[in-house]
Amino acid sequence: MYRVALQPTDVNRPPSASIPTFQLPRTLERPAFVLDSLSRQSLAALAPELAEVPLPFIHHQLAVHADQMLADINSLPIPSTIPAMRLPRTLAVKLPVASSDSDVEHIYPTHILAVSASSRSTLAAPDAPLPLVAVHGVAFAANCTTAALRPVEYDANTRGTLTLPLYRVALPSVQALLILRGYMYTHRIDMLLSAIFPLPAPLTYVEIKSALVSSATKLRLAMHLVSAHQGPAHILGYARRVQDIWRTVCCLGMYHVELWDALDLAWELVIVALTSSGIRWTWHETW
């Protein structure tokens, strides 16, 4: 359903040709947004005590504690990868040694995702290592509607370890997941865009909405992307990054209007930047 080609339209084009033509969608297709009651199903299954709590309040509390939660994720010595053919159901992770004078209340992650390539990605060897990404189940369930996590109870036992359930998920890009993981906690659109490409200054959501209807603003921001590096290759890299994030958002079922508006602006800037860089491209409207 979601198909984008960043490939020359004529694969037999002679090497002497200066610039190939690329096929791109005019816009990033949005899936039909689900109702709030449907988007809460995975959250209610994971944390029944939050079943009646408004999602905006949950998102606010996640943002309040985002720095501590993300810091605790980064503090754990979780392996970067694991062999695909030998996935355990759980993974024991050693807790860092707490400082005797520290009064910090830690909020450690509750689940680990083993990310395999989606069907649209390049096929890997059966036992290729899978990247591991730790998450807090509540943050994941409060933002994603298509991946249900099991409830889990863990305790920092006398051995100083956490035993976290391991889930295998098929996604287009682990790098896109890492960018989106930050958004799941903070809901900071400015940080999301900054993780995609450089901008002259962080953009608020109001500024994003304004830029979407302003050709002059889009041209100014796109020219900043063009001037940030030499040559068009980096613009194609930005296009692939936006594309990967969009595909991953679709796979996860993330239905936040602000997120989609930010992706729309990112794609518009990529299109303008590609045109300004002299790259030939054509509309690709078949999905």
C-alpha positions as CSV (number, residue, x, y, z in Angstrom):
1,M,0.0,0.0,0.0
2,Y,2.8,2.4,0.9
3,R,5.3,2.3,-1.9
4,V,7.9,5.0,-2.7
5,A,10.7,4.6,-5.3
6,L,13.9,6.6,-5.0
7,Q,15.4,5.0,-8.1
8,P,16.2,6.2,-11.6
9,T,13.2,5.8,-13.9
10,D,15.4,4.4,-16.6
11,V,17.8,1.8,-15.3
12,N,19.4,1.5,-18.7
13,R,20.4,5.1,-18.8
14,P,24.1,5.4,-19.9
15,P,26.6,6.4,-17.3
16,S,27.4,9.6,-19.2
17,A,24.0,11.0,-18.3
18,S,24.5,13.9,-15.8
19,I,21.5,13.6,-13.6
20,P,19.0,10.7,-13.3
21,T,15.3,11.2,-12.8
22,F,13.8,10.0,-9.5
23,Q,10.2,9.0,-8.8
24,L,8.6,10.6,-5.8
25,P,5.1,10.9,-4.3
26,R,3.6,14.3,-4.4
27,T,2.4,13.9,-0.9
28,L,2.8,11.4,1.9
29,E,-0.4,9.4,2.1
30,R,-2.1,9.5,5.5
31,P,-4.0,6.4,6.7
32,A,-7.5,6.9,8.0
33,F,-7.1,8.1,11.6
34,V,-8.7,5.8,14.2
35,L,-11.1,6.9,16.9
36,D,-9.7,7.6,20.3
37,S,-11.5,4.6,21.8
38,L,-9.9,2.3,19.3
39,S,-6.4,3.8,19.8
40,R,-6.7,3.0,23.5
41,Q,-7.1,-0.7,23.1
42,S,-3.4,-1.6,23.4
43,L,-2.9,0.8,26.3
44,A,-5.9,-0.7,28.2
45,A,-4.5,-4.2,27.7
46,L,-1.1,-3.2,28.9
47,A,-2.1,-1.0,31.8
48,P,-5.8,-1.5,32.8
49,E,-5.5,1.2,35.5
50,L,-5.1,3.8,32.7
51,A,-8.1,2.6,30.7
52,E,-10.2,5.7,31.7
53,V,-7.4,8.2,31.9
54,P,-7.5,10.8,29.1
55,L,-4.7,10.3,26.5
56,P,-3.7,14.0,26.6
57,F,-3.1,13.7,30.4
58,I,-1.0,10.5,29.8
59,H,1.0,12.3,27.1
60,H,1.6,15.2,29.4
61,Q,2.8,13.0,32.2
62,L,5.2,11.2,29.8
63,A,6.6,14.6,28.7
64,V,7.1,15.6,32.3
65,H,9.1,12.5,33.1
66,A,10.7,12.1,29.6
67,D,14.2,13.2,30.6
68,Q,14.4,10.7,33.4
69,M,12.8,7.9,31.4
70,L,15.1,8.4,28.5
71,A,18.1,8.7,30.7
72,D,17.3,5.4,32.4
73,I,17.0,3.7,29.1
74,N,20.4,5.0,28.1
75,S,21.9,3.9,31.5
76,L,21.2,0.2,31.0
77,P,23.8,-2.0,29.3
78,I,21.4,-3.4,26.8
79,P,23.2,-5.2,23.9
80,S,22.9,-3.3,20.6
81,T,21.9,-6.5,18.7
82,I,20.9,-10.1,19.2
83,P,20.9,-13.1,16.7
84,A,17.6,-13.4,15.0
85,M,17.4,-17.2,15.3
86,R,18.0,-17.3,19.0
87,L,15.6,-14.8,20.4
88,P,14.8,-15.5,24.1
89,R,11.4,-14.6,25.6
90,T,13.1,-12.3,28.1
91,L,16.4,-10.5,28.5
92,A,18.1,-10.0,31.9
93,V,19.7,-6.5,32.1
94,K,22.1,-5.5,34.9
95,L,21.1,-2.4,36.8
96,P,23.7,0.4,37.2
97,V,25.1,0.8,40.6
98,A,23.1,3.5,42.4
99,S,25.0,6.3,44.2
100,S,24.6,6.2,47.9
101,D,23.7,9.9,48.1
102,S,21.3,9.8,45.1
103,D,17.6,10.4,45.7
104,V,16.6,10.0,42.1
105,E,13.6,7.8,41.5
106,H,14.5,5.8,38.4
107,I,11.9,4.8,35.8
108,Y,13.5,1.9,33.9
109,P,12.1,0.6,30.6
110,T,9.7,-2.3,30.7
111,H,10.1,-3.9,27.2
112,I,12.8,-4.5,24.6
113,L,12.0,-4.6,20.9
114,A,14.1,-6.7,18.4
115,V,13.6,-4.9,15.1
116,S,13.6,-7.0,12.0
117,A,13.3,-5.7,8.4
118,S,9.8,-5.2,7.1
119,S,8.7,-7.0,4.0
120,R,9.5,-3.9,2.0
121,S,13.1,-3.7,3.2
122,T,16.1,-5.6,1.9
123,L,16.0,-9.2,3.0
124,A,18.7,-10.1,5.5
125,A,20.2,-13.5,6.3
126,P,18.0,-15.6,8.6
127,D,20.3,-15.3,11.5
128,A,21.4,-11.7,10.9
129,P,21.6,-9.7,14.2
130,L,18.5,-7.7,15.1
131,P,18.9,-4.2,16.6
132,L,17.5,-3.9,20.2
133,V,15.5,-0.9,21.3
134,A,14.3,-0.5,24.8
135,V,11.0,1.3,25.6
136,H,8.5,1.9,28.4
137,G,5.4,0.0,27.5
138,V,3.1,2.8,28.5
139,A,4.9,5.3,26.2
140,F,4.7,2.8,23.3
141,A,1.1,1.9,23.9
142,A,0.0,5.5,24.4
143,N,1.3,6.4,20.9
144,C,1.1,3.2,18.8
145,T,-2.1,1.4,17.9
146,T,-0.8,-1.6,15.9
147,A,1.7,-3.3,18.3
148,A,0.3,-4.7,21.5
149,L,2.7,-5.4,24.4
150,R,2.1,-7.8,27.2
151,P,1.7,-6.4,30.8
152,V,4.9,-7.1,32.7
153,E,5.8,-7.0,36.4
154,Y,9.5,-6.7,37.1
155,D,11.5,-6.0,40.3
156,A,15.0,-4.9,41.0
157,N,15.9,-8.1,42.9
158,T,18.9,-8.8,45.0
159,R,20.9,-9.7,42.0
160,G,20.5,-6.1,40.7
161,T,18.9,-7.1,37.3
162,L,15.8,-6.3,35.4
163,T,14.1,-9.1,33.4
164,L,12.4,-7.5,30.4
165,P,10.2,-9.2,27.8
166,L,11.6,-9.3,24.3
167,Y,9.4,-8.6,21.3
168,R,10.2,-9.0,17.7
169,V,8.7,-6.3,15.5
170,A,9.0,-5.8,11.7
171,L,9.6,-2.2,10.8
172,P,11.1,-0.4,7.8
173,S,13.9,1.4,9.8
174,V,15.4,1.1,13.3
175,Q,16.8,4.6,12.9
176,A,13.3,5.9,12.3
177,L,12.1,4.1,15.3
178,L,14.7,5.7,17.5
179,I,13.7,9.2,16.3
180,L,10.0,8.3,16.9
181,R,10.8,6.9,20.3
182,G,11.9,10.3,21.4
183,Y,8.7,11.8,20.2
184,M,6.6,9.2,22.0
185,Y,7.9,10.6,25.3
186,T,8.2,14.3,24.6
187,H,5.7,15.1,21.8
188,R,8.3,17.7,20.8
189,I,7.7,18.4,17.1
190,D,10.7,20.7,17.0
191,M,13.0,18.0,18.3
192,L,11.5,15.5,15.7
193,L,12.3,17.9,12.8
194,S,15.7,18.6,14.1
195,A,16.4,14.9,14.1
196,I,15.5,14.7,10.4
197,F,17.5,17.6,9.1
198,P,19.1,20.9,10.1
199,L,16.8,24.0,10.3
200,P,17.8,27.6,11.0
201,A,15.8,27.5,14.2
202,P,13.4,25.2,16.0
203,L,9.8,25.4,14.7
204,T,6.7,25.4,16.9
205,Y,3.6,23.7,15.8
206,V,2.0,27.1,15.0
207,E,5.0,27.9,12.8
208,I,4.8,24.5,11.1
209,K,1.1,25.1,10.2
210,S,2.0,28.6,8.9
211,A,4.9,27.3,6.8
212,L,2.7,24.6,5.2
213,V,0.6,27.4,3.5
214,S,3.6,29.8,2.8
215,S,5.6,29.1,-0.4
216,A,8.1,31.8,0.7
217,T,8.7,30.1,4.0
218,K,9.1,26.7,2.5
219,L,11.6,28.1,-0.1
220,R,13.6,29.8,2.6
221,L,13.8,26.6,4.8
222,A,14.5,24.4,1.8
223,M,17.4,26.6,0.6
224,H,18.9,26.2,4.1
225,L,18.9,22.5,3.5
226,V,20.6,23.0,0.1
227,S,23.2,25.3,1.5
228,A,24.0,23.0,4.5
229,H,26.1,20.7,2.4
230,Q,27.7,20.5,-1.1
231,G,26.0,18.4,-3.7
232,P,22.6,16.8,-4.0
233,A,23.3,13.5,-2.3
234,H,22.4,14.8,1.2
235,I,19.0,16.0,-0.1
236,L,18.3,12.5,-1.3
237,G,19.4,11.2,2.1
238,Y,16.9,13.5,3.8
239,A,14.2,12.2,1.4
240,R,15.0,8.7,2.4
241,R,14.9,9.6,6.1
242,V,11.5,11.3,5.9
243,Q,10.3,8.3,3.8
244,D,11.6,5.8,6.5
245,I,9.9,7.8,9.3
246,W,6.6,8.0,7.3
247,R,6.6,4.2,6.7
248,T,7.5,3.5,10.3
249,V,4.7,5.8,11.5
250,C,2.2,3.9,9.3
251,C,3.4,0.5,10.6
252,L,3.1,1.6,14.2
253,G,-0.2,3.3,13.7
254,M,0.7,6.7,15.2
255,Y,-2.3,9.0,14.7
256,H,-1.2,12.4,15.9
257,V,-2.1,15.3,13.7
258,E,0.9,17.3,14.8
259,L,3.2,14.5,13.8
260,W,1.7,14.2,10.4
261,D,1.7,17.9,9.8
262,A,5.4,17.9,10.7
263,L,6.1,15.1,8.2
264,D,4.1,16.9,5.5
265,L,6.3,20.0,6.0
266,A,9.5,17.9,6.0
267,W,8.4,16.3,2.7
268,E,7.5,19.6,1.2
269,L,10.9,21.0,2.1
270,V,12.6,17.9,0.6
271,I,10.7,18.4,-2.7
272,V,11.6,22.1,-2.9
273,A,15.2,21.3,-2.0
274,L,15.5,18.6,-4.7
275,T,14.1,20.9,-7.3
276,S,16.5,23.7,-6.3
277,S,19.4,21.3,-6.4
278,G,18.8,20.5,-10.0
279,I,17.6,16.9,-9.4
280,R,15.0,15.8,-11.9
281,W,12.0,14.0,-10.5
282,T,8.5,12.9,-11.5
283,W,5.3,12.4,-9.6
284,H,4.7,8.8,-8.5
285,E,1.0,8.6,-7.4
286,T,0.5,4.8,-7.5
287,W,0.5,3.3,-4.0
